[in-house]
Amino acid sequence: MDPSHFRMNWNYPTSVRVGVGRIAELAAACRELGMQAPLLVTDPGLASLPMIDAALGQCRDSGLNAGLFHGIKGNPTGPNVTDGVAAFKAGGHDGVIAFGGGSALDAGKAIALMVGQDRPLWDFEDVGDNASRVNVTSMAPVVAVPTTAGTGSEVGRAAVITDDQAHIKRIIFHARMLPAIVILDPELTLGLPPKITAATGMDALSHSLEAYCSPLYHPMAGGIALEGMRLVKDYLPRATTRGNDVEARLQMLVASSMGATAFQRGLGAMHALAHPLGALYDAHHGLLNAVLMPYVLQANRAHIEGPMARLARYLGLPRAGVAGVLDWVVSLRSELDIPHSLADIGIDDARIEQVGRMAEVDPSAATNPVRYDAQAYSRLFEKALHGRL
């Protein structure tokens, strides 16, 4: 193999506090980062729950002037970020607590970025050298507290934000967007409904699976992806069916962070399709990846025999290779009551060609094991739409 194939830059995550009850350290974490007035960013659903009141109370009891912003959609938009920046400045805040699922984490990180910039948000899209435009010294520090086990955004250096004018999801990136402190407390995930647990858990699986299939040279990410998938196999069914299983919840939080760490190696066609579908249909990202997963594996089949053979062995699957992994994925989806086709979750065929064009240029497409053009993505979308595996 050409030695230039092995030339890569590697970056790994941040300070992570793992364990039951670690949310009690939230105020101390904020102080460690120099915050006196953090803005807690979350979604409207969580904002009314006791865990948010408790987090704010803990911060205020310790002398922090904590505020709350919850104006975030399920797929956060540019205006959500702008509104968050306005709330940050109006409240005289000096840091962000990104608290919630992937939407809240992504929005919180984007707000922390944008409070120090004089350019519009889309100027920092992950294209070319846009990251060099960032005024790093004016960014706000972030403590990330995930309440779902799926996106792994707490250990990510990017935020996926919907451009609701162009109807496209854009990836905002800078290395300093990585939260400085992460708190993984499984007790915060105990109330998550089974359907959300399943969909977010499959999102975590999609990150590790696509990273593992990526052609980029990154053995550390590959190893993390492999173990992340084992954790999903062992603990996602338990977390879904026994929602108060603290061990399962903890291991899924870890699997989620591992998936996002692994996808420094890249993603692939699942995400290349899920991003436009989420933007156009406002569908749940994890659920989209869960439905798309076997169709993409089947399409990539000829190019992933090696990694899938290793994965099947590592997971102890009854069948070898791609066939064994496909059997497991389809069985797992069925066990978790995840629909078989995109039509089953309300997606229609009105935008087949548009989705194909958007998927072809999505950043995730660059590290799929094989490059597909727009027509190939449209055909893949159509198969997933109608359940033709």
C-alpha positions as CSV (number, residue, x, y, z in Angstrom):
1,M,0.0,0.0,0.0
2,D,1.2,3.5,-0.8
3,P,2.8,4.9,2.4
4,S,1.0,8.2,1.9
5,H,-2.2,6.4,2.8
6,F,-1.0,6.3,6.4
7,R,-0.5,10.1,6.7
8,M,-3.2,11.5,9.1
9,N,-3.7,13.9,11.9
10,W,-5.3,12.4,15.0
11,N,-7.2,14.3,17.8
12,Y,-8.9,12.7,20.8
13,P,-11.4,14.0,23.3
14,T,-11.6,15.8,26.5
15,S,-12.2,15.5,30.3
16,V,-15.1,13.1,30.9
17,R,-16.6,12.5,34.3
18,V,-18.5,9.2,34.3
19,G,-20.7,7.6,36.9
20,V,-23.9,7.7,38.9
21,G,-24.5,11.0,40.6
22,R,-21.7,12.9,38.8
23,I,-24.2,15.7,38.0
24,A,-23.6,16.9,41.5
25,E,-20.2,18.2,40.2
26,L,-21.8,20.5,37.6
27,A,-21.3,23.8,39.5
28,A,-17.7,22.8,40.4
29,A,-17.1,22.0,36.7
30,C,-18.3,25.5,35.7
31,R,-16.1,27.1,38.3
32,E,-13.1,25.0,37.0
33,L,-13.6,26.6,33.6
34,G,-13.8,30.1,35.1
35,M,-17.5,30.6,34.7
36,Q,-19.4,32.9,37.1
37,A,-22.6,33.1,35.1
38,P,-23.3,30.1,32.9
39,L,-26.2,29.9,30.5
40,L,-27.9,26.5,30.6
41,V,-29.0,25.6,27.0
42,T,-31.6,22.9,26.7
43,D,-34.8,22.0,24.8
44,P,-38.3,22.9,25.7
45,G,-39.2,19.4,26.7
46,L,-36.4,19.1,29.3
47,A,-36.8,22.7,30.5
48,S,-39.8,21.9,32.6
49,L,-38.4,18.7,34.2
50,P,-37.0,18.6,37.7
51,M,-33.5,17.7,36.5
52,I,-33.1,21.2,35.0
53,D,-34.5,22.9,38.1
54,A,-32.0,20.9,40.1
55,A,-29.1,21.8,37.9
56,L,-29.9,25.5,38.0
57,G,-30.5,25.3,41.7
58,Q,-27.1,23.7,42.3
59,C,-25.4,26.4,40.3
60,R,-27.2,29.2,42.0
61,D,-26.7,27.7,45.5
62,S,-22.9,27.7,44.8
63,G,-23.0,31.4,43.8
64,L,-23.2,31.1,40.1
65,N,-25.6,33.5,38.2
66,A,-27.0,30.7,36.1
67,G,-29.6,31.4,33.3
68,L,-31.8,29.3,31.1
69,F,-32.3,29.2,27.3
70,H,-34.6,26.6,25.8
71,G,-35.6,27.9,22.4
72,I,-34.4,25.0,20.4
73,K,-36.2,22.8,17.8
74,G,-35.7,19.1,17.5
75,N,-33.4,19.9,14.5
76,P,-31.9,23.2,15.7
77,T,-31.9,26.0,13.3
78,G,-29.8,29.1,12.6
79,P,-32.4,31.4,14.3
80,N,-32.3,29.1,17.4
81,V,-28.6,29.8,17.6
82,T,-29.0,33.5,17.0
83,D,-31.7,33.7,19.8
84,G,-29.4,31.8,22.1
85,V,-26.5,34.2,21.5
86,A,-28.9,37.1,22.2
87,A,-29.9,35.5,25.5
88,F,-26.2,34.9,26.4
89,K,-25.3,38.5,25.9
90,A,-28.5,39.9,27.5
91,G,-27.9,37.9,30.7
92,G,-24.2,38.8,30.9
93,H,-23.2,35.1,30.7
94,D,-19.6,33.8,30.4
95,G,-20.1,30.1,29.6
96,V,-22.5,27.5,28.4
97,I,-23.9,24.4,30.0
98,A,-25.1,22.3,27.0
99,F,-27.7,20.0,28.7
100,G,-29.9,17.5,26.9
101,G,-30.0,15.4,23.7
102,G,-28.0,16.0,20.5
103,S,-30.1,19.1,19.6
104,A,-29.4,20.9,22.8
105,L,-25.7,19.9,22.8
106,D,-25.2,21.0,19.2
107,A,-27.1,24.3,19.8
108,G,-25.2,24.9,23.0
109,K,-21.8,24.4,21.3
110,A,-22.8,26.7,18.4
111,I,-24.0,29.4,20.8
112,A,-20.7,29.2,22.7
113,L,-18.9,29.6,19.4
114,M,-21.0,32.5,18.0
115,V,-21.0,34.7,21.1
116,G,-17.5,35.8,20.1
117,Q,-17.8,36.1,16.4
118,D,-18.7,39.1,14.1
119,R,-19.4,36.9,11.1
120,P,-22.7,35.0,10.4
121,L,-23.1,31.4,11.5
122,W,-22.8,29.9,8.0
123,D,-19.4,31.4,7.5
124,F,-18.1,28.7,9.8
125,E,-19.6,25.8,7.9
126,D,-17.1,22.9,7.7
127,V,-16.0,23.7,4.2
128,G,-12.4,24.4,3.1
129,D,-10.5,26.5,5.7
130,N,-13.6,28.3,7.1
131,A,-12.5,27.3,10.6
132,S,-9.6,29.7,10.3
133,R,-12.1,32.5,10.4
134,V,-13.0,31.8,14.1
135,N,-12.0,34.3,16.8
136,V,-11.0,31.6,19.2
137,T,-10.2,33.9,22.1
138,S,-13.8,35.1,22.3
139,M,-15.5,31.7,22.3
140,A,-17.2,30.7,25.6
141,P,-16.3,27.5,27.5
142,V,-18.7,24.6,27.5
143,V,-19.7,21.9,30.0
144,A,-21.7,19.2,28.2
145,V,-24.3,17.1,30.0
146,P,-26.0,14.5,27.6
147,T,-29.4,13.1,28.6
148,T,-29.6,10.7,25.7
149,A,-27.2,8.1,24.5
150,G,-26.9,8.6,20.8
151,T,-25.3,11.6,19.0
152,G,-22.1,11.7,21.2
153,S,-22.1,15.5,20.5
154,E,-20.6,16.0,24.0
155,V,-17.2,14.8,22.7
156,G,-17.6,16.3,19.2
157,R,-16.0,19.4,17.6
158,A,-18.9,20.2,15.4
159,A,-22.6,21.1,15.5
160,V,-25.2,20.1,13.0
161,I,-27.5,23.1,12.4
162,T,-30.4,23.3,10.0
163,D,-30.4,26.2,7.5
164,D,-34.1,26.6,7.3
165,Q,-33.9,29.0,4.4
166,A,-32.0,26.6,2.2
167,H,-33.6,23.5,3.8
168,I,-30.2,21.8,4.4
169,K,-28.3,20.7,7.4
170,R,-24.9,22.4,7.7
171,I,-22.0,21.2,9.9
172,I,-20.4,24.0,11.9
173,F,-16.9,23.1,12.9
174,H,-14.0,24.2,15.0
175,A,-11.6,22.2,17.1
176,R,-12.2,24.4,20.1
177,M,-16.0,23.6,20.0
178,L,-15.1,20.4,21.8
179,P,-16.6,20.8,25.3
180,A,-13.9,21.2,28.0
181,I,-15.7,19.0,30.5
182,V,-18.3,16.3,30.0
183,I,-20.5,14.7,32.6
184,L,-21.9,11.3,31.8
185,D,-24.5,10.5,34.6
186,P,-26.8,7.6,33.7
187,E,-29.4,8.8,36.2
188,L,-30.2,11.7,33.8
189,T,-31.3,9.2,31.1
190,L,-33.5,6.9,33.3
191,G,-36.8,8.6,32.2
192,L,-36.1,8.3,28.5
193,P,-39.0,6.6,26.7
194,P,-38.2,3.2,25.0
195,K,-38.7,4.6,21.4
196,I,-36.2,7.4,22.0
197,T,-33.8,5.1,23.8
198,A,-33.9,2.8,20.8
199,A,-33.6,5.5,18.1
200,T,-30.7,7.3,19.9
201,G,-29.0,4.0,20.6
202,M,-29.1,3.1,17.0
203,D,-27.6,6.5,16.2
204,A,-24.7,5.6,18.4
205,L,-24.3,2.3,16.5
206,S,-24.4,4.1,13.2
207,H,-21.5,6.3,14.2
208,S,-19.3,3.4,15.2
209,L,-20.4,1.2,12.3
210,E,-19.8,3.9,9.6
211,A,-16.5,4.9,11.2
212,Y,-15.4,1.3,11.3
213,C,-16.1,1.0,7.5
214,S,-14.3,4.2,6.6
215,P,-11.3,3.8,4.4
216,L,-9.3,6.4,6.4
217,Y,-6.3,5.3,8.3
218,H,-7.1,5.6,12.0
219,P,-6.6,2.4,14.0
220,M,-7.4,4.0,17.3
221,A,-10.8,5.1,16.0
222,G,-11.3,1.7,14.5
223,G,-10.7,0.0,17.9
224,I,-13.0,2.4,19.7
225,A,-15.7,1.8,17.1
226,L,-15.4,-2.0,17.5
227,E,-15.8,-1.9,21.3
228,G,-18.6,0.7,21.0
229,M,-20.6,-1.7,18.8
230,R,-20.1,-4.4,21.4
231,L,-21.5,-2.2,24.1
232,V,-24.6,-1.4,21.9
233,K,-25.1,-5.1,21.2
234,D,-24.9,-6.0,24.9
235,Y,-26.7,-3.1,26.4
236,L,-29.1,-1.3,24.0
237,P,-31.9,-4.0,24.3
238,R,-31.6,-3.8,28.1
239,A,-31.7,0.0,28.2
240,T,-34.8,0.0,25.9
241,T,-36.8,-2.7,27.6
242,R,-35.6,-2.0,31.2
243,G,-35.4,1.7,31.3
244,N,-34.3,1.9,34.9
245,D,-31.3,-0.4,34.4
246,V,-28.6,2.0,35.5
247,E,-25.7,-0.2,34.2
248,A,-27.3,-0.4,30.7
249,R,-27.9,3.3,30.7
250,L,-24.3,4.0,31.7
251,Q,-22.8,1.7,29.1
252,M,-25.0,3.2,26.4
253,L,-23.8,6.7,27.4
254,V,-20.2,5.4,27.0
255,A,-21.0,3.8,23.7
256,S,-22.5,7.1,22.5
257,S,-19.3,9.0,23.4
258,M,-17.2,6.3,21.8
259,G,-19.2,6.4,18.5
260,A,-18.6,10.2,18.3
261,T,-15.0,9.7,19.1
262,A,-14.7,7.0,16.4
263,F,-16.2,9.1,13.7
264,Q,-13.2,11.3,13.6
265,R,-12.4,8.6,11.1
266,G,-15.4,9.7,9.0
267,L,-19.0,8.6,8.4
268,G,-20.7,7.4,5.2
269,A,-23.8,7.0,3.2
270,M,-26.2,6.6,6.2
271,H,-25.4,10.1,7.3
272,A,-25.1,11.4,3.8
273,L,-28.8,10.4,3.3
274,A,-30.0,11.1,6.9
275,H,-28.8,14.7,6.8
276,P,-30.9,15.8,3.8
277,L,-33.9,13.7,4.9
278,G,-33.8,15.3,8.3
279,A,-33.6,18.8,6.9
280,L,-36.4,18.2,4.3
281,Y,-38.8,16.1,6.4
282,D,-37.8,17.3,10.0
283,A,-37.4,13.6,10.9
284,H,-35.5,12.2,13.9
285,H,-31.9,11.8,13.0
286,G,-31.3,8.6,15.0
287,L,-34.4,7.0,13.6
288,L,-33.4,7.8,10.0
289,N,-30.0,6.2,10.6
290,A,-31.6,3.2,12.1
291,V,-33.9,2.6,9.2
292,L,-31.2,3.3,6.6
293,M,-28.6,1.1,8.2
294,P,-29.1,-2.3,6.5
295,Y,-29.8,-0.7,3.1
296,V,-26.4,1.1,3.2
297,L,-24.6,-2.0,4.4
298,Q,-26.1,-4.0,1.5
299,A,-25.1,-1.3,-1.0
300,N,-21.5,-1.1,0.4
301,R,-21.3,-4.9,0.7
302,A,-18.5,-5.6,-1.8
303,H,-16.3,-3.0,-0.2
304,I,-16.6,-3.9,3.5
305,E,-16.0,-7.6,3.6
306,G,-12.8,-7.3,5.6
307,P,-14.1,-5.1,8.4
308,M,-17.4,-6.9,8.6
309,A,-15.7,-10.3,9.0
310,R,-13.7,-8.9,11.9
311,L,-16.8,-7.3,13.4
312,A,-18.8,-10.5,13.1
313,R,-16.1,-12.4,14.9
314,Y,-15.7,-9.8,17.6
315,L,-19.4,-9.7,18.3
316,G,-19.7,-13.5,18.3
317,L,-22.4,-13.4,15.6
318,P,-23.8,-16.8,14.4
319,R,-23.0,-16.0,10.7
320,A,-19.8,-14.6,9.4
321,G,-19.1,-11.4,7.4
322,V,-21.5,-8.9,6.0
323,A,-24.3,-11.5,6.0
324,G,-23.9,-12.0,9.8
325,V,-23.8,-8.3,10.5
326,L,-26.9,-7.7,8.3
327,D,-28.8,-10.4,10.1
328,W,-27.8,-8.8,13.5
329,V,-28.8,-5.3,12.5
330,V,-32.2,-6.4,11.1
331,S,-32.9,-8.5,14.1
332,L,-31.9,-5.7,16.5
333,R,-34.1,-3.3,14.7
334,S,-37.0,-5.7,15.0
335,E,-36.3,-6.3,18.7
336,L,-36.4,-2.6,19.3
337,D,-39.6,-2.1,17.2
338,I,-37.9,0.2,14.7
339,P,-39.7,0.4,11.3
340,H,-38.3,-1.4,8.3
341,S,-38.8,1.4,5.7
342,L,-38.6,5.1,5.4
343,A,-42.2,5.2,4.3
344,D,-43.2,3.7,7.7
345,I,-41.9,6.9,9.3
346,G,-43.7,9.3,7.1
347,I,-41.1,9.9,4.3
348,D,-42.5,10.1,0.8
349,D,-41.1,9.9,-2.8
350,A,-41.6,13.5,-3.7
351,R,-38.0,14.5,-3.4
352,I,-36.0,11.4,-4.6
353,E,-33.8,13.3,-7.0
354,Q,-33.3,16.2,-4.6
355,V,-32.2,13.9,-1.8
356,G,-29.8,12.2,-4.1
357,R,-28.2,15.4,-5.1
358,M,-27.9,16.6,-1.5
359,A,-26.5,13.3,-0.3
360,E,-23.8,13.3,-3.0
361,V,-22.3,16.5,-1.7
362,D,-22.9,15.9,2.0
363,P,-19.5,15.9,3.9
364,S,-20.3,12.4,5.2
365,A,-20.3,11.0,1.7
366,A,-16.5,11.6,1.3
367,T,-15.6,8.7,3.7
368,N,-18.1,6.1,2.5
369,P,-16.2,3.0,1.4
370,V,-17.3,3.7,-2.2
371,R,-18.2,7.0,-3.8
372,Y,-21.8,7.2,-5.1
373,D,-23.2,9.8,-7.4
374,A,-26.5,11.5,-7.0
375,Q,-28.3,8.9,-9.1
376,A,-26.9,6.1,-6.9
377,Y,-28.0,7.9,-3.7
378,S,-31.5,8.4,-5.2
379,R,-31.7,4.6,-5.9
380,L,-30.5,3.8,-2.4
381,F,-33.1,6.2,-0.9
382,E,-35.8,4.6,-3.0
383,K,-34.9,1.1,-1.8
384,A,-35.0,2.3,1.8
385,L,-38.2,4.1,1.2
386,H,-40.0,1.0,0.0
387,G,-38.2,-1.5,2.2
388,R,-36.4,-3.4,-0.6
389,L,-33.4,-4.8,1.1
